[in-house]
Amino acid sequence: MKKRILAILAVTATLSSCQDFLNLKPAYQISDQGFYQNQNDFETALVGVYSTTRGLYSSSTIQYVGDLTTDNAEIQWSSPSADEMQLDQNGVTATNAYIRSVWNTCLYTISQSSNILNRIDAVAFDPTVKNRIKGEAQFLRAFSYFYLVRMFGNVPVATQTFTSPAQVAAADLTLKPKEEVYKLIVSDLTSAETLLPATAVTDKTRASQMTVKTLLGKVYLTQKSYDLAAAKLKEVIDAKQYSLVVDYKTLSTNGNTNLPETILEVAYLSGQTLGNNYSALFTPAITSMAIFPGNAQGAGRIVPTLDLIKAYETGDARKAVSVSDSVSLIGGKKSYSRYGLKFVDFKAVDPGDGSVSFTVLRFADVLLMYAEALNEQGKTADALPSLNQVRQRAKLPALAGLSQADLRLALEQERRVEFLYEGHRWFDLVRTGRAQTVLNAHYASQKLNFSVQDFELLFPIPQAEIDLNPTLKQNPGY
C-alpha cells in the first residue's frame, strides 16, 4: 500500500555534475558509510534538491496551474489533452497529470531536503558552509510545502528520514490540518533566516537570506497576518539588495540571469536537455509561421485570452513585450493569432528547448505584496508609493487618492499584467478571496458554461496516491 509513498518520501540524489538531472533511489539503499560523509556529499545532495524543484517550471506545470486555470490564458491548440482541458475549463479531476506532478515533485523535494537536514549535524565540516546548506534545505522544504498547502489544503507532513520499508509502513502519512503545515513552513523559514548569510548572492538560482524573507512575507500575506507580512517585506526593501530593472522586457528574454530585480530564478540551457518548453507552449500552433529559426511551429497550449490583452491600460509598456496578436508567416504576411512573448526563446532551434531563465521571485512582487499588506491594515496612503514604483516602470501614471477597496482592485489589476506567465494569478485570486467573483464573471462574459464552486478553490488529492495509501482522504466535492 505504501510502496509509492516510499518512492516519494524516501529518496535522495546522486549527481555526477551540477547540470545532471536526478538519479533517484530509495534512501534505505544508500549506506550512510558510503554517502553523506563530507561537505562535498551534502553540496551534491543539495544540487539534487534544486534539480527536483526545477521540475515545477521546466514543463510549465506552474503556468498550467497558475495561469491556464484563470482568465489570463486559454488553449488555442485544436487537439489538447483531457488534462489540459480540465485546467482550462475549471473541471479538474483527481486523475489530472499536472496536479499529480505538483504533488509528486513537491514531496520529492521535501524528502530530499529532510534527508540532508537529518544527517548533516552528524558530519563535521566548516560550520558556515553547514549552516548555509541547512538554510537552503529548509527553504526548499518550506517552498514545496507552501505550494502543497495552497493547492490541496491538508497534506501529509513528514520530516523524518526513512531507512527501511518498515519505517515507512509504520509512519503517520495521513493528511494533516493546513495549520500544522503552515506551522512547519514558518518554522523552516524563520530558522533558515538565521542560518543564511545576510550578504547578497551573485548566483540567484540559489536561496539567500532575502529569498527566505520574501517567501516568508508571502506566507504571512497568505495567512492574512498583514502586520507580519509588511514587516518582513520591508526588511527586503530596506536591505537595498534589489531594484526594479529599467526595461521590463529584459526580465523575460535571453540573457535574463542574475538581474538586479531577481530574487530567485531557474536557469535553463538549450542543447543539453536542460531547456524549457515555454517557447512551444506559449506560441501559436501554426505550421507556416516564421518566428523561430527554421520556422518551427509552436503548440498554442497556454496563450493569452482576449480579456487579458484588453486588460492592459493605454500606454502600458509591458503589453508590447508580453503579448502579441499578430504572427509573422513564411512569405512575409501576418496572421491574427494571440500568443505570449515572455520567456519565449526566439533564438531556439527547438521551441521545446528554450534557454530563457524563469523568475520565481522578484522585487516587483515584494513591492506589490508590501502594498497589499499595508492596505489591508488600513494604511492605504502608505501603500500607494510601492504600487506606483511598479506602475511608473511600466510608463503608467501614479495613482492617488484611492480608497482601501479601490486599492485592492488596483493591486489585483497590477499583479495580473505584471506577472503574466509567472504562475501567480490563481494563487493571487484565491488569497484575496476573489477567485469565484473574477473567474465566474469571465466565464459568463464568454458565454461559457463553467464556474468555480466553493470546493474547487482547492485541487483534488491525486487519485493514484489515494489508491496506494487509503489513509489519504479526498478533498470534499471531488
Disulfide bonds with the S-S distance in Angstrom:
none
